[in-house]
Amino acid sequence: MQYQGVLKKMQTENQQPIQYYLDMGSDFINVNQLLDRNIELRFVAYECLNCHLNRPIYRQGFCKSCFFEVPQAADWIMRPELSTAHLDKEDRDLAYEKAMQLQPHIVYLANSSNVKVGVTRKQQVPTRWIDQGAHEALAFIEVPNRYLAGITEVALKEHISDKTNWRKMLTNDIQDVDLAAQKEKLASYIPAEAAPYYVESETNETHLEFPVLRYPDKVKSLNLEKTKSFSGTLKGIKGQYLIFEDDTVFNIRANEGLVVSLQVN
């Protein structure tokens, strides 16, 4: 079987284990069904997720000119504390920014490689946790806009990491921290503006099971733009990574905008 299309973040369904789907345009693939199969990935071209032209991808699936223009790549995406829609102040596209920023957001704690703090729109729970490869997560506060979530994350990351060690996450070298206890310890650091939104009653962790047959011993990251093609037996899917038998890993999310052919043997 052979497929071809532009890479976009895998879609997920929270089951036991998590189900992964790859939209290849004319084909919609359940990636779990490819476990223990030999897969060949080949770089074909680029396709910017905004202008759809064959231009080198700069970041987040966009070519360089689109990255600095589209609202989907503005600074507040990665740094929610920079959100300004609640002030009726435009960054790149106020209508889009209001739609994205002025909705319920969750600040959460997660066990991925280590315990970390993060921000997501409420409607992205548990998708965001799955994408980060977290095996457990717990809501910390629920606020009405992205700005309040952002300033809370900034305050908390003075005391806890906001990063996932992706190598440890993929080798399953993980810490299993009691998130409810950690949440209680961190509650006093919530900024005054956000303090009324603390979700004190939320103490049950969400547990996530990833479809991994074998974890790698030491990960090797695949750069398909440089190698052009790769072939290997798929042994697992975690976060947005494909894990192969020879310890090679391929980050689908980091390669959005690449047109690839996918041969399944």
Secondary structure, DSSP 8 states (H G I E B T S, - for coil): -EEEEE----EEE-SSS-EEEEE-SS-EEEGGGGTTSEEEEEEEEE--TTT--S--EEETTEEHHHHTT-GGGSHHHH-GGG--GGGT--SS-HHHHHHHHSS-EEEEEEESSSEEEEEEEGGGTTHHHHHTT-SEEEEEEEESSHHHHHHHHHHHTTTS-----HHHHHHT------HHHHHHHHGGGS-TTTGGGB-TT----EE----BS---SS-EE--HHHH-EEEEEEEEEETTEEEETTSEEEETGGGTTEEEEEEE-
